[in-house]
Amino acid sequence: MSLHVSDFTPAAIVVADEQARHVSARDALLDQAFGPDRSAKTSERLREDRLPAEGLALVALSAERLVGTVRLWNVTLGAGRPALLLGPIAVDGQIRSAGIGAVLMREALARAADLGHRAVILVGDEAYYRRFGFSAQGMDRLWMPGPLDRARFLGLELAPGALAGAHGLVGATGRAAVRWPDVEIFGRGERGDVRMAA
Ligand SMILES: CC(C)(COP(=O)(O)OP(=O)(O)OC[C@H]1O[C@@H](n2cnc3c(N)ncnc32)[C@H](O)[C@@H]1OP(=O)(O)O)[C@@H](O)C(=O)NCCC(=O)NCCS
């Protein structure tokens, strides 16, 4: 069924916790948005074999149809500074610029703050993420475990000063995912899908 952007308003979108039944639609959406090489990204090194942060794997639904996805992941910024890594975020290509991305971002950041998280980092276009408060400020002494375009390495403090003095390698700290490679219903990339589908 084709979708049209005029059918959508942010108010008609429901943001919900991602469930096992969303896995295949989410995978298709991510393939559409990023292409099949999406697991080659440096951020994926912090997601592979991990589960998303508790309560922070969200989908945008329109009449039960999955039209957007965002996940956040537990990381540490150098030694002993917990934070979240945001991504991937994607919205169905037929209905972008209807505000769905903003609804997902705001809900994800509000939930992260409510859960007591202090900072969120991501690799993405500053031109999009600055509207949510992200900037390169405080990120210059942090490294990712792979190639990094520093202009796209952004952070947001949920608690004042949470990024002050941050330095070192960003490391994954999320719950380990159980891998069951024989079970085909599980998503590709981000092997956090595995436990969620169990
Ligand atoms: C980024 C994305 C999630 C935004 O979803 P969305 O529902 O279209 O977002 P919104 O409706 O809230 O905002 C749309 C606005 O953001 C702008 N925008 C979208 N992506 C942008 C980008 N990469 N850089 C700058 N601006 C961007 C749009 O041009 C639009 O501007 P307008 O309001 O002036 O028309 C969506 O474009 C997408 O899925 N893109 C492909 C995957 C991707 O690139 N994900 C982000 C990885 S960095």
Ligand as a Chemical Component Dictionary entry (heavy atoms), coordinates in Angstrom:
data_LIG
# 
_chem_comp.id                   LIG 
_chem_comp.type                 NON-POLYMER 
_chem_comp.pdbx_formal_charge   0 
_chem_comp.three_letter_code    LIG 
# 
loop_
_chem_comp_atom.comp_id 
_chem_comp_atom.atom_id 
_chem_comp_atom.alt_atom_id 
_chem_comp_atom.type_symbol 
_chem_comp_atom.charge 
_chem_comp_atom.model_Cartn_x 
_chem_comp_atom.model_Cartn_y 
_chem_comp_atom.model_Cartn_z 
_chem_comp_atom.pdbx_ordinal 
LIG C1  C1  C 0 16.390 11.783 9.388  1  
LIG C2  C2  C 0 14.933 11.295 9.375  2  
LIG C3  C3  C 0 14.761 10.225 10.445 3  
LIG C4  C4  C 0 14.015 12.469 9.716  4  
LIG O1  O1  O 0 12.682 11.997 9.754  5  
LIG P1  P1  P 0 11.465 12.953 9.335  6  
LIG O2  O2  O 0 10.217 12.333 9.817  7  
LIG O3  O3  O 0 11.552 13.277 7.890  8  
LIG O4  O4  O 0 11.842 14.239 10.215 9  
LIG P2  P2  P 0 11.013 15.529 10.522 10 
LIG O5  O5  O 0 9.736  15.528 9.741  11 
LIG O6  O6  O 0 10.936 15.686 11.980 12 
LIG O7  O7  O 0 11.977 16.665 9.997  13 
LIG C5  C5  C 0 12.131 16.835 8.618  14 
LIG C6  C6  C 0 13.060 18.011 8.380  15 
LIG O8  O8  O 0 14.393 17.595 8.662  16 
LIG C7  C7  C 0 15.175 17.791 7.508  17 
LIG N1  N1  N 0 16.179 16.750 7.445  18 
LIG C8  C8  C 0 15.996 15.427 7.340  19 
LIG N2  N2  N 0 17.175 14.792 7.280  20 
LIG C9  C9  C 0 18.103 15.760 7.359  21 
LIG C10 C10 C 0 19.513 15.724 7.353  22 
LIG N3  N3  N 0 20.192 14.585 7.249  23 
LIG N4  N4  N 0 20.159 16.912 7.458  24 
LIG C11 C11 C 0 19.489 18.076 7.560  25 
LIG N5  N5  N 0 18.157 18.150 7.582  26 
LIG C12 C12 C 0 17.475 16.999 7.470  27 
LIG C13 C13 C 0 14.206 17.700 6.349  28 
LIG O9  O9  O 0 14.713 18.367 5.213  29 
LIG C14 C14 C 0 13.008 18.404 6.913  30 
LIG O10 O10 O 0 13.185 19.800 6.842  31 
LIG P3  P3  P 0 11.907 20.772 6.709  32 
LIG O11 O11 O 0 11.123 20.601 7.987  33 
LIG O12 O12 O 0 12.529 22.110 6.581  34 
LIG O13 O13 O 0 11.167 20.265 5.525  35 
LIG C15 C15 C 0 14.524 10.763 7.982  36 
LIG O14 O14 O 0 14.816 11.776 7.036  37 
LIG C16 C16 C 0 15.222 9.477  7.565  38 
LIG O15 O15 O 0 14.761 8.388  7.885  39 
LIG N6  N6  N 0 16.328 9.606  6.821  40 
LIG C17 C17 C 0 17.057 8.431  6.337  41 
LIG C18 C18 C 0 17.808 7.788  7.448  42 
LIG C19 C19 C 0 18.765 8.745  8.100  43 
LIG O16 O16 O 0 19.478 9.493  7.435  44 
LIG N7  N7  N 0 18.749 8.716  9.450  45 
LIG C20 C20 C 0 19.574 9.597  10.224 46 
LIG C21 C21 C 0 20.962 9.116  10.282 47 
LIG S1  S1  S 0 22.067 10.459 10.580 48 
# 
loop_
_chem_comp_bond.comp_id 
_chem_comp_bond.atom_id_1 
_chem_comp_bond.atom_id_2 
_chem_comp_bond.value_order 
_chem_comp_bond.pdbx_ordinal 
LIG C1  C2  SING 1  
LIG C2  C3  SING 2  
LIG C2  C4  SING 3  
LIG C2  C15 SING 4  
LIG C4  O1  SING 5  
LIG O1  P1  SING 6  
LIG P1  O2  DOUB 7  
LIG P1  O3  SING 8  
LIG P1  O4  SING 9  
LIG O4  P2  SING 10 
LIG P2  O5  DOUB 11 
LIG P2  O6  SING 12 
LIG P2  O7  SING 13 
LIG O7  C5  SING 14 
LIG C5  C6  SING 15 
LIG C6  O8  SING 16 
LIG C6  C14 SING 17 
LIG O8  C7  SING 18 
LIG C7  N1  SING 19 
LIG C7  C13 SING 20 
LIG N1  C8  SING 21 
LIG N1  C12 SING 22 
LIG C8  N2  DOUB 23 
LIG N2  C9  SING 24 
LIG C9  C10 SING 25 
LIG C9  C12 DOUB 26 
LIG C10 N3  SING 27 
LIG C10 N4  DOUB 28 
LIG N4  C11 SING 29 
LIG C11 N5  DOUB 30 
LIG N5  C12 SING 31 
LIG C13 O9  SING 32 
LIG C13 C14 SING 33 
LIG C14 O10 SING 34 
LIG O10 P3  SING 35 
LIG P3  O11 DOUB 36 
LIG P3  O12 SING 37 
LIG P3  O13 SING 38 
LIG C15 O14 SING 39 
LIG C15 C16 SING 40 
LIG C16 O15 DOUB 41 
LIG C16 N6  SING 42 
LIG N6  C17 SING 43 
LIG C17 C18 SING 44 
LIG C18 C19 SING 45 
LIG C19 O16 DOUB 46 
LIG C19 N7  SING 47 
LIG N7  C20 SING 48 
LIG C20 C21 SING 49 
LIG C21 S1  SING 50 
# 
